[in-house]
Each structure stands twice: as structure tokens, then as C-alpha cells.
């Protein structure tokens, strides 16, 4: 059992996400899970669903896992379901674009490798450098926190559809 369970209801979503991340869940799991739980998914389902997106999609270092977790969160919060009007999809795309723009403005990229200073987490030498620089504990935890906060801001306001 995770140590955060007793205190989880007093945490903000960004605090909860950084707690997941500190417990070795990946960036995508950490960002998505607080939102998925809010919408009625079990913690375990959220963690499993987001697993493959960590490390820029299975450690391919493509789109940052904090970003993909955030996009899944926007989908579960605002996405188009079976009984929704088709305009709901465009509204979600607009929120997705807003998320990308804000995250890029703040961090310069949405690409995992670029966010990790060009280092390849699959290369043992680069992995040592990532660890030496403490990028997971400094940069990545900020990406997780910021992704959650951006989703919360975007979800709370109405944006025009694309």
C-alpha cells in the first residue's frame, strides 16, 4: 500500500501527481491518475492505462509523458463521449492546442529527449548523466507539476473550438 493514501484528500492534484512521481510511477501515470480518479476510474486502472506513455512513450523519448498524461486528463475531463455532440471533439482539440502552447512556452518543448537536455535514457552513459544531473528529480518533477496545473487552468475555462 502506498504511504500517501491516508493524506491524499488534503493534497492538491499537483501535489498528488508529484507524490506519485516520487513513488517511481512514471510522468504520464503521475499526471493522469489524479484526474482519472476524479472521474471515477480506480487508481489501479489509471496507473495501468498511463504506463505505456512514460518516458516519451515507452522510453522512446518522443512526446513527454507528462504531456501525454495531461492530454489523457483533458480527454477524460472534456472529451467527446458516445452521447456528446461532435463539437465536443473540436473543443477538446482547442484545449489540447492551448495545453501544447502553454507547456512549450514554459519549457521550450514537449519532446522528452529535448526536455532531458538531448540525453538518451536508453544509452547507459547518458542515463548516468541524467542521474548525475538529477533531471528526473528536478526537471521532470516540474514537468509533472506544471502539466497538472495547466490542465486545471484550461479545464476551468471555456476555450473556442478549433
PEKA-V190864 format. One record per pair of residues at least 12 apart in sequence whose ideal C-beta (glycine too) atoms are under 7 Angstrom apart, sorted by the first residue. I is the first residue (numbers start at 1). J is the second residue. D is the distance in Angstrom with one decimal. If there is no record, write none. Layout:
((I | J | D) (I | J | D))
This chain:
((2 | 23 | 6.1) (4 | 19 | 4.8) (13 | 34 | 4.2) (13 | 148 | 5.1) (13 | 152 | 6.4) (14 | 145 | 4.7) (14 | 148 | 4.3) (14 | 149 | 5.4) (16 | 34 | 4.6) (17 | 30 | 4.6) (17 | 31 | 5.5) (17 | 34 | 5.6) (17 | 144 | 5.2) (17 | 145 | 6.6) (17 | 148 | 4.7) (18 | 141 | 5.6) (18 | 144 | 5.9) (18 | 145 | 5.5) (20 | 33 | 5.9) (21 | 141 | 5.7) (21 | 144 | 5.0) (25 | 47 | 6.3) (26 | 51 | 6.8) (26 | 54 | 2.6) (26 | 55 | 6.4) (26 | 65 | 5.5) (27 | 54 | 5.7) (27 | 64 | 6.7) (27 | 65 | 3.6) (27 | 66 | 4.3) (27 | 69 | 6.4) (27 | 140 | 5.9) (27 | 143 | 6.4) (27 | 144 | 5.4) (28 | 50 | 4.3) (28 | 53 | 3.6) (28 | 54 | 4.8) (28 | 65 | 3.6) (28 | 66 | 6.9) (28 | 68 | 5.1) (28 | 69 | 3.8) (29 | 47 | 5.0) (29 | 50 | 4.3) (29 | 51 | 6.1) (29 | 54 | 6.4) (29 | 69 | 6.8) (30 | 69 | 6.8) (30 | 144 | 5.0) (31 | 66 | 5.1) (31 | 69 | 3.1) (31 | 70 | 5.3) (31 | 73 | 6.4) (31 | 144 | 5.7) (31 | 147 | 4.8) (31 | 148 | 5.7) (32 | 46 | 5.8) (32 | 50 | 4.3) (32 | 69 | 4.0) (32 | 72 | 4.7) (32 | 73 | 5.4) (33 | 46 | 4.0) (33 | 47 | 5.9) (33 | 50 | 6.8) (34 | 148 | 6.8) (35 | 73 | 3.8) (35 | 76 | 5.9) (35 | 77 | 6.1) (35 | 151 | 6.8) (36 | 76 | 5.8) (39 | 76 | 5.0) (39 | 77 | 6.9) (50 | 69 | 5.5) (50 | 72 | 6.4) (53 | 65 | 5.1) (53 | 68 | 4.1) (53 | 69 | 6.4) (55 | 112 | 6.5) (55 | 121 | 6.2) (56 | 112 | 2.9) (56 | 113 | 6.7) (59 | 121 | 5.9) (59 | 122 | 5.9) (61 | 112 | 4.0) (61 | 113 | 3.9) (61 | 120 | 6.8) (61 | 121 | 6.3) (62 | 111 | 6.8) (62 | 112 | 6.4) (63 | 110 | 5.7) (63 | 111 | 6.7) (63 | 112 | 6.9) (64 | 110 | 5.5) (64 | 111 | 6.7) (64 | 112 | 4.6) (64 | 115 | 5.6) (64 | 143 | 6.0) (65 | 112 | 6.9) (66 | 143 | 4.1) (66 | 144 | 4.9) (66 | 147 | 4.0) (67 | 103 | 6.1) (67 | 110 | 4.8) (67 | 147 | 6.3) (69 | 147 | 6.5) (70 | 99 | 5.9) (70 | 147 | 4.1) (70 | 150 | 6.6) (70 | 151 | 4.9) (71 | 96 | 6.0) (71 | 99 | 6.9) (73 | 151 | 4.9) (74 | 92 | 6.2) (74 | 95 | 5.2) (74 | 96 | 6.2) (74 | 99 | 6.5) (74 | 151 | 6.0) (74 | 154 | 6.9) (74 | 155 | 6.9) (75 | 92 | 6.5) (77 | 155 | 5.0) (78 | 91 | 6.6) (78 | 92 | 5.2) (78 | 95 | 5.9) (78 | 155 | 6.2) (79 | 92 | 5.0) (80 | 92 | 6.5) (87 | 161 | 6.0) (90 | 161 | 3.5) (90 | 162 | 5.3) (91 | 161 | 4.8) (93 | 162 | 4.9) (94 | 159 | 4.7) (94 | 160 | 6.0) (94 | 161 | 5.1) (94 | 162 | 5.0) (95 | 154 | 5.0) (95 | 159 | 5.5) (97 | 162 | 6.7) (98 | 154 | 5.4) (98 | 159 | 5.7) (99 | 150 | 5.7) (99 | 151 | 6.8) (99 | 154 | 5.8) (102 | 150 | 5.1) (103 | 146 | 6.9) (103 | 147 | 6.7) (103 | 150 | 6.1) (106 | 146 | 6.0) (107 | 143 | 6.5) (115 | 139 | 6.6) (115 | 143 | 6.4) (116 | 130 | 6.1) (116 | 135 | 5.5))
